[in-house]
Amino acid sequence: MSSYQYYRRVFEGQRMPFAFVDLDLLQQNIVQIQKRSGKKLIRIASKSIRCVHLIKKILATHSQFQGIMAFTPLEAVFLSQQGLDDLLVGYPSWHETPIAAVCQELKQGKQIVLMVDLAEHIQRLQELGKKYDVVIPICIDIDMSSEYPGLHFGVHRSSITGKKKARKLLKVIEQSPFVRLVGVMGYEAQIAGVGDNVPKAFVMNNIIKQLKKRSVVEIAERRAAIVDMIQKKGIELDFVNGGGTGSLETTTEEDAVTEVTVGSAFYASGLFDYYSSFKHQAAAAYAIEIARQPKEHIYTCSGGGYIASGSAGKDKAPSPYLPKGSQLTNNEGAGEVQTPIVYKGKEQLSLGDPIFMRHSKAGELCERFNELLLVSKGAIVNKVPTYRGQGQCFL
């Protein structure tokens, strides 16, 4: 179904650039995500969706989808005021204004949980909870990286690298009556966010697979030990969160984990094509318009240089999706105002025709567009605003 001609007919006459989500493929991804998650609850990573309509749509599909992981306190407040609840903020915050806004939502009976991994975080929330007369629910972020000789396998995220540091943090929490520990989270980025089936990288793929195999065992033990220590203190946790799109098969095996977080798998952005354990459908893409043809087989399009965050490299560039066989040029890549595309296939391309592109990472695509066109069964069935379309910019 998702052929060049299919989408070309669907979007005939549509002004470019535009972004879209194929609801039929999104539904296939939703079903696959449920299968991969086993019996664990699934928390939606909002940063990968950035569209209230689609977040609500996913939550409504099945009771297994419960809760949202937001990326800033003000985003959580925004989502709360859009009628959503059970919000876990995935990253710590310090400034009083966003935390105060969370406190106001808590007073309205909403559930927003803030993230901590330092004593200073807890002391700050204790201070502001007391000021605004509200007990703030918190979650401890555990570092899930693995250390090997000469290699930090993971991301530089949390200071809580083991049970000893978690115990010290717990003592600070116990002395802070305006915070309440309700959850534990550990994001295994080196499993969830690193592909192990990259084309033309046989040796590196095998190295990554071996590192992942070792890391999975180690981090499962770390998470279980910290959760057990907390529970033996008589603290009843509401949730233990883990995982990501690329690690569901291993995270769901952990008894200590009660829920997994999923974001990128819904849209299935380009970076997630290169995993050996799963394959999702490319449900989100954007279109740029052919404006020039300077040479045979070179089609220069307007705009298109929507680069993803992270370490600079070709893997963070968007990739031509349709027509199949389209490629970026080595020298220019995807540009701010123009993107040359090399295409030698059978489709007859002309000025004004679209080239369909996929963003490398799911989260940042919607920062470029005010709306998403929703497609189903060969037609545009809706237009819905992104965060940007609703005037929101959180990071």
TADA-V625380 format. One record per pair of residues at least 6 apart in sequence whose ideal C-beta (glycine too) atoms are under 8 Angstrom apart, sorted by the first residue. I is the first residue (numbers start at 1). J is the second residue. D is the distance in Angstrom with one decimal. If there is no record, write none. Layout:
I/J/D
I/J/D
//
This chain:
1/24/6.9
2/22/6.5
2/25/6.5
2/281/7.5
2/282/6.8
2/322/7.6
3/322/7.1
4/322/4.2
4/323/4.0
4/324/7.2
4/347/5.7
4/356/7.1
5/347/7.7
6/378/7.0
7/287/7.8
7/322/6.4
7/354/7.5
7/356/6.0
7/375/7.7
8/353/7.3
8/354/6.5
9/378/7.1
10/375/5.7
10/378/6.1
10/379/6.4
10/380/6.4
11/18/7.4
11/20/7.5
11/287/6.4
11/354/6.5
11/373/7.4
11/380/7.4
14/287/7.5
14/373/7.3
14/380/7.8
16/287/5.1
16/288/5.9
16/289/4.0
16/302/7.2
16/354/6.0
17/286/5.9
17/287/6.1
17/288/5.1
17/289/7.1
17/302/7.2
17/303/5.4
17/304/7.1
17/368/7.9
17/369/7.6
18/286/6.5
18/287/5.6
18/369/6.9
18/371/7.9
18/373/5.9
19/284/7.0
19/285/7.3
19/286/4.2
19/287/7.9
19/365/6.0
19/366/7.1
19/368/7.1
19/369/4.2
19/371/7.8
19/372/5.5
19/373/7.2
19/386/7.9
20/284/7.1
20/285/6.3
20/286/7.2
20/287/7.5
20/372/6.2
20/373/4.1
20/374/7.1
20/375/5.6
20/380/7.9
21/54/6.7
21/267/7.0
21/283/5.8
21/284/4.9
21/372/5.2
21/373/7.6
21/374/5.6
21/375/7.1
22/281/7.8
22/282/7.9
22/283/5.1
22/284/7.6
22/285/8.0
22/375/4.9
22/376/7.5
23/283/7.9
23/374/5.5
23/375/6.4
23/376/4.3
23/381/7.1
24/375/7.7
24/376/5.5
24/377/6.8
25/268/7.8
25/281/4.0
25/282/6.8
25/283/4.0
26/54/7.7
26/266/6.3
26/267/7.6
26/281/8.0
26/283/4.3
26/284/8.0
27/61/7.8
28/280/7.9
28/281/5.1
28/283/7.8
29/265/5.9
29/266/5.5
29/267/7.9
29/268/6.0
29/280/4.9
29/281/5.6
29/283/5.7
30/58/6.4
30/61/5.5
30/62/7.7
30/266/7.0
32/265/7.6
32/278/7.3
32/280/6.1
33/42/6.6
33/248/7.6
33/262/5.4
33/265/5.2
33/266/7.2
33/280/7.9
34/42/7.3
34/62/6.4
34/64/5.8
36/248/4.3
36/249/6.5
36/252/7.5
36/278/6.1
37/64/7.0
37/248/5.6
37/252/5.9
37/260/5.5
37/262/7.2
38/252/4.4
39/252/8.0
40/243/7.9
40/251/7.8
40/252/5.1
40/257/6.4
40/258/6.9
40/259/5.7
40/260/5.0
41/64/6.2
41/65/7.9
41/66/4.9
41/67/7.4
41/239/7.8
41/258/6.5
41/259/4.0
41/260/7.6
42/64/5.5
42/65/5.0
42/66/7.1
42/259/6.8
42/260/5.9
42/261/7.7
42/262/5.5
43/66/6.9
43/67/4.4
43/68/6.5
43/69/5.2
43/88/6.7
43/241/6.4
43/259/5.3
43/260/7.1
43/261/4.7
43/262/7.4
44/55/6.0
44/58/5.9
44/59/6.8
44/65/6.3
44/67/7.3
44/68/5.1
44/69/7.0
44/261/7.7
44/262/6.6
44/263/6.7
44/266/7.8
45/68/7.9
45/69/4.9
45/90/7.5
45/244/7.6
45/261/5.2
45/262/6.4
45/263/2.8
45/264/7.6
46/55/6.1
46/68/5.1
46/69/6.5
46/70/5.2
46/71/6.8
46/75/6.7
46/79/6.7
46/263/7.4
47/69/7.9
47/70/7.7
47/71/4.4
47/90/7.8
47/263/6.3
47/363/4.4
48/263/2.9
48/264/4.9
48/266/6.6
48/267/6.6
48/362/4.0
48/363/4.8
49/55/5.2
49/58/7.5
49/263/6.7
49/266/6.4
49/267/7.4
49/362/7.6
49/366/7.7
50/363/6.6
50/365/7.9
50/366/3.8
50/367/7.1
50/386/5.5
50/387/4.7
50/388/7.8
51/366/6.1
51/372/5.8
51/384/6.1
51/385/7.2
51/386/5.1
51/387/7.1
52/79/7.0
52/82/5.1
52/84/7.7
52/385/7.7
52/387/7.7
52/390/7.2
53/382/7.8
53/384/3.9
53/385/7.4
54/266/7.7
54/372/7.4
54/384/7.0
55/68/6.6
55/79/7.4
55/84/6.9
56/83/7.8
56/84/7.2
58/65/5.8
58/266/6.5
59/65/5.0
59/66/7.7
59/68/8.0
59/84/7.7
66/86/6.3
66/259/7.3
67/86/3.8
67/87/7.1
67/88/6.5
67/239/7.9
67/259/7.2
68/76/7.9
68/79/6.2
68/84/6.1
68/86/6.7
68/87/5.2
68/88/7.2
69/87/7.9
69/88/5.0
69/89/7.8
69/90/4.9
69/241/7.6
69/261/5.1
69/263/7.6
70/76/4.0
70/79/6.2
70/87/5.4
70/88/7.0
70/89/5.1
70/90/6.7
71/89/7.3
71/90/5.6
71/91/6.1
71/394/6.7
71/395/6.5
72/89/6.8
72/91/7.1
72/93/6.8
72/98/6.7
72/394/4.5
72/395/6.0
73/89/5.5
73/93/4.9
73/98/3.8
73/99/6.1
73/101/6.6
73/102/5.0
73/112/7.5
73/114/6.8
74/98/4.7
74/101/6.3
74/394/5.8
75/89/7.9
75/387/7.8
75/392/7.5
75/394/4.4
76/87/4.3
76/89/5.2
76/102/6.6
76/105/7.7
76/112/5.0
77/98/7.4
77/101/4.6
77/102/6.1
77/104/7.9
77/105/5.6
77/112/7.4
78/387/7.9
78/392/5.9
78/394/7.7
79/87/6.0
80/87/6.2
80/105/4.8
80/110/4.9
80/112/6.4
81/105/7.6
85/110/5.6
85/111/5.6
86/111/5.2
87/110/7.5
87/111/6.6
87/112/4.7
87/113/7.0
88/112/8.0
88/113/4.7
88/115/7.5
88/139/6.1
88/183/6.8
88/185/7.3
88/239/7.9
88/241/6.9
89/102/7.8
89/112/6.8
89/113/6.7
89/114/5.3
89/115/5.5
90/115/6.1
90/185/7.5
90/187/7.8
90/261/8.0
91/115/5.8
92/114/7.4
92/115/5.1
92/116/6.0
92/117/6.7
92/118/7.5
92/121/5.1
92/141/7.6
93/99/6.0
93/114/6.7
93/115/8.0
94/121/7.8
94/124/6.1
96/128/6.2
99/114/7.3
99/124/7.8
99/125/7.0
99/128/5.0
99/136/7.8
100/128/6.7
100/132/6.1
102/112/5.1
102/114/6.6
102/136/7.3
103/128/6.8
103/129/7.0
103/132/4.0
103/134/4.8
103/136/7.0
104/132/7.6
105/112/5.6
106/112/6.2
106/134/4.9
106/135/7.9
106/136/6.8
106/137/7.7
107/132/7.8
107/134/5.7
111/137/7.0
112/137/7.2
113/137/4.5
113/138/6.5
113/139/5.1
113/182/5.9
113/183/5.9
114/125/6.3
114/136/6.0
114/137/7.1
114/138/5.4
114/139/7.3
115/121/7.8
115/138/7.3
115/139/5.4
115/141/5.2
115/185/7.2
116/122/5.5
116/125/7.0
116/138/5.1
116/139/7.1
116/140/6.1
116/141/6.9
116/169/7.4
117/140/6.6
117/141/4.4
117/142/7.8
117/143/7.6
117/157/7.9
117/158/4.1
117/159/5.1
117/160/5.1
117/169/7.4
118/159/5.7
118/169/7.7
119/168/7.6
119/169/6.4
119/172/4.6
122/138/7.1
122/169/7.2
122/172/4.9
122/173/5.8
122/176/5.5
122/179/5.9
123/172/7.1
123/176/7.2
125/136/5.0
125/138/6.5
125/176/7.5
125/178/7.2
125/179/5.1
126/176/4.0
126/177/7.6
126/178/5.0
126/179/5.6
128/136/7.4
128/178/8.0
129/135/6.0
129/136/4.5
129/178/3.0
129/179/6.0
130/178/4.8
134/178/7.3
135/177/7.5
135/178/5.5
135/179/6.8
135/180/5.2
136/178/6.4
136/179/5.1
136/180/7.2
137/179/7.8
137/180/5.4
137/182/4.5
137/183/7.8
138/173/7.2
138/179/5.1
138/180/6.8
138/181/5.8
138/182/6.9
138/183/7.8
139/181/7.6
139/182/6.6
139/183/3.8
139/184/6.5
139/185/5.3
139/239/8.0
139/241/7.4
140/160/6.3
140/166/6.6
140/169/6.4
140/170/8.0
140/181/6.8
140/183/7.5
140/184/5.1
140/185/7.2
140/226/7.8
140/230/8.0
141/157/6.8
141/158/4.3
141/160/6.7
141/185/5.4
141/186/7.3
141/187/7.8
142/158/6.0
142/160/5.0
142/166/7.0
142/184/6.4
142/185/6.8
142/186/4.0
142/222/6.9
142/223/6.2
142/226/5.9
143/154/7.5
143/157/5.8
143/158/3.9
143/159/7.0
143/160/5.7
143/161/4.7
143/186/7.5
144/154/6.2
144/157/7.7
144/186/4.5
144/187/5.9
144/188/4.2
144/189/7.0
144/190/7.6
144/219/4.8
144/222/7.4
144/223/7.5
144/242/7.9
145/152/6.1
145/153/6.3
145/154/2.6
145/155/6.5
145/156/7.6
145/157/7.3
145/161/7.8
145/189/7.6
145/190/6.6
146/153/4.4
146/154/6.0
146/190/6.7
146/211/7.4
146/214/7.0
146/215/4.1
146/218/5.6
146/219/6.8
147/153/7.3
148/211/7.3
148/214/8.0
151/211/8.0
153/190/4.9
153/211/5.5
153/215/5.9
154/188/7.5
154/189/5.6
154/190/4.3
154/215/7.6
155/187/7.9
155/189/4.4
155/190/7.4
157/187/6.8
157/189/7.3
159/165/6.7
160/166/5.2
160/169/6.3
160/226/7.6
162/222/6.3
162/225/7.8
162/226/7.7
163/222/7.7
163/225/4.9
163/226/5.4
163/229/5.4
166/226/4.6
166/229/6.5
166/230/7.4
167/229/6.3
170/181/7.5
170/229/7.7
170/230/6.6
170/233/6.6
170/235/7.9
173/179/6.1
173/181/5.3
174/233/8.0
181/230/7.3
181/235/5.8
181/237/7.3
182/237/6.5
182/238/4.4
182/239/7.3
183/237/5.8
183/238/5.7
183/239/4.6
183/240/6.9
183/241/6.3
184/223/7.5
184/226/6.5
184/227/5.8
184/230/6.8
184/237/6.2
184/239/7.8
184/240/5.0
184/241/7.1
185/240/7.6
185/241/4.1
185/242/7.0
186/219/6.9
186/222/7.6
186/223/5.0
186/241/7.5
186/242/5.3
187/242/7.2
187/243/7.7
187/244/6.3
187/261/7.4
188/215/7.3
188/216/7.8
188/219/5.5
188/242/6.7
188/243/7.0
188/244/7.1
188/247/5.3
188/250/7.9
188/251/6.8
189/244/7.1
190/211/7.3
190/212/7.0
190/215/5.9
191/212/5.4
191/215/6.4
191/216/6.3
191/219/7.8
191/244/7.7
191/246/6.2
191/247/3.9
191/250/6.2
191/251/7.7
192/243/6.3
192/244/2.9
192/245/6.1
192/246/4.2
192/247/3.9
192/251/7.9
193/244/6.3
193/245/7.8
193/246/5.8
193/271/7.7
194/208/6.0
194/212/7.5
194/246/7.0
195/208/7.6
195/246/7.4
195/271/6.6
195/272/7.5
195/273/7.7
195/274/3.3
195/275/5.5
196/205/5.2
196/208/4.4
196/209/4.9
196/212/6.5
196/274/7.4
196/275/6.4
196/276/5.5
197/205/6.0
197/274/4.9
197/275/5.7
197/276/4.3
198/204/6.9
198/205/6.0
198/274/4.6
199/274/7.4
205/276/7.8
209/276/7.4
216/250/4.7
220/250/7.8
220/253/7.5
220/254/5.0
220/256/7.9
223/240/7.3
223/242/6.6
223/254/6.5
223/256/5.5
223/257/7.2
224/254/6.8
224/255/7.2
224/256/4.5
227/237/7.1
227/240/5.5
227/256/4.5
228/256/7.6
230/237/6.5
231/237/7.0
239/258/5.1
239/259/5.3
240/256/5.4
240/257/5.3
240/258/4.9
240/259/7.3
241/257/7.3
241/258/7.5
241/259/5.3
241/260/7.3
241/261/6.0
242/251/4.5
242/254/6.6
242/257/4.5
242/259/7.8
242/260/6.1
242/261/7.5
243/251/3.5
243/252/7.2
243/257/7.1
243/260/3.6
243/261/5.8
243/262/7.4
244/251/7.9
244/260/7.8
244/261/6.1
244/262/7.1
244/263/7.4
244/264/7.6
245/262/5.9
245/263/6.6
245/264/4.4
245/265/4.1
245/272/5.9
245/280/8.0
246/272/6.8
246/275/5.6
246/277/8.0
246/278/7.9
248/260/5.9
248/262/7.2
248/278/7.5
249/277/5.2
249/278/7.3
251/257/5.8
251/260/5.5
252/260/6.3
263/362/6.2
263/363/7.1
264/271/7.5
264/272/5.5
264/361/6.9
264/362/4.1
264/363/7.5
265/272/6.8
265/280/5.3
266/283/6.8
266/362/7.3
267/283/5.3
267/284/3.7
267/362/4.3
267/365/7.3
268/280/3.8
268/281/5.7
268/282/5.3
268/283/5.6
268/284/7.4
268/362/7.6
269/284/7.1
269/308/7.9
269/358/6.3
269/359/5.3
269/360/6.1
269/361/5.3
269/362/4.2
269/365/7.3
270/318/7.2
270/319/4.9
270/358/4.7
270/359/6.7
270/360/4.8
270/361/7.9
271/308/7.6
271/315/6.5
271/360/5.3
271/361/5.9
272/280/6.5
272/362/8.0
273/279/7.8
282/321/6.5
282/358/5.9
284/358/7.5
284/359/7.5
284/362/7.0
284/365/6.3
284/372/7.8
285/321/5.4
285/322/7.8
285/356/5.0
285/357/6.3
285/358/5.1
285/359/8.0
286/306/7.3
286/318/8.0
286/356/7.3
286/357/5.4
286/358/7.9
286/359/7.1
286/365/6.7
286/368/7.5
286/369/7.1
287/354/4.1
287/355/7.0
287/356/5.4
287/357/7.3
288/301/4.1
288/302/6.1
288/303/5.6
288/304/4.2
288/339/6.3
288/354/6.9
288/355/5.5
288/357/6.2
289/301/5.9
289/302/5.2
289/352/6.3
289/353/7.5
289/354/6.3
289/355/7.9
290/299/4.7
290/300/7.3
290/301/5.4
290/341/7.8
290/349/6.2
290/350/7.0
290/351/5.6
290/352/6.5
290/353/5.0
290/354/7.5
290/355/6.4
291/300/6.1
291/301/6.2
291/302/4.8
291/338/7.3
291/351/6.8
292/299/7.6
292/300/4.0
292/338/7.8
292/351/7.6
293/299/5.7
293/300/7.0
293/351/7.0
294/300/6.0
294/340/7.7
297/342/5.9
297/343/6.1
297/344/5.0
298/329/7.7
298/340/5.6
298/341/7.4
298/342/6.1
299/340/7.2
299/341/4.8
299/342/8.0
299/343/5.9
299/349/5.6
299/355/6.7
300/338/5.5
300/339/7.2
300/340/4.7
300/341/7.4
301/338/6.7
301/339/4.9
301/340/7.6
301/341/6.1
301/355/5.4
302/337/7.1
302/338/6.3
302/339/8.0
303/335/7.8
303/336/7.2
303/337/6.2
303/338/7.2
303/339/6.9
304/318/6.8
304/334/5.1
304/335/6.7
304/338/7.6
304/339/3.6
304/355/7.8
304/357/6.1
305/318/7.6
305/333/7.4
305/334/4.2
305/335/4.5
305/336/4.8
305/337/7.9
305/339/6.2
306/318/5.3
306/334/7.0
306/357/7.7
306/359/5.8
306/364/7.2
306/365/6.8
306/368/5.3
307/316/5.6
307/317/6.0
307/318/7.3
307/334/7.0
307/360/7.6
308/316/4.4
308/317/7.7
308/318/7.8
308/359/6.3
308/360/3.9
308/361/4.0
308/364/5.7
309/316/7.3
309/361/6.8
309/364/6.3
310/316/5.5
310/361/7.4
314/333/7.8
315/360/6.4
316/360/5.1
316/361/7.5
317/328/6.8
317/333/5.6
317/334/5.3
317/360/6.4
318/334/5.2
318/357/4.8
318/358/6.3
318/359/5.3
318/360/6.1
319/328/7.4
319/357/6.8
319/358/5.4
319/360/7.1
320/326/3.5
320/327/6.1
320/328/6.4
320/341/5.7
320/343/8.0
320/355/6.1
320/356/7.6
320/357/5.9
321/356/4.6
321/357/5.8
321/358/4.6
322/355/7.5
322/356/4.1
323/343/6.3
323/345/5.5
323/347/4.4
323/349/7.5
323/355/7.7
324/345/6.7
325/343/6.3
325/344/6.7
325/345/4.3
326/341/5.2
326/342/7.1
326/343/4.8
326/345/7.6
326/355/6.2
327/341/7.1
327/342/4.7
327/343/7.5
328/334/6.0
328/339/7.1
328/340/7.5
328/341/6.9
328/342/7.4
329/340/4.9
329/341/7.9
329/342/6.0
332/339/7.3
332/340/5.4
333/339/7.6
334/357/7.6
339/355/7.9
341/355/5.2
343/349/6.3
343/355/7.9
359/365/4.1
366/372/7.1
366/386/3.9
366/387/6.3
366/388/6.4
367/386/7.8
367/387/7.8
367/388/6.0
367/393/7.6
368/388/7.8
369/386/5.8
369/388/6.8
369/389/7.5
370/385/6.4
370/386/6.3
370/388/5.5
370/389/3.7
371/383/5.1
371/384/6.3
371/385/5.4
371/386/6.4
371/389/5.1
372/383/7.3
372/384/5.5
372/385/8.0
372/386/6.1
373/380/5.2
373/382/7.8
373/383/5.7
374/380/6.9
374/381/5.4
374/382/4.2
374/383/7.1
374/384/6.3
375/381/6.9
387/393/7.2
387/394/7.2
//
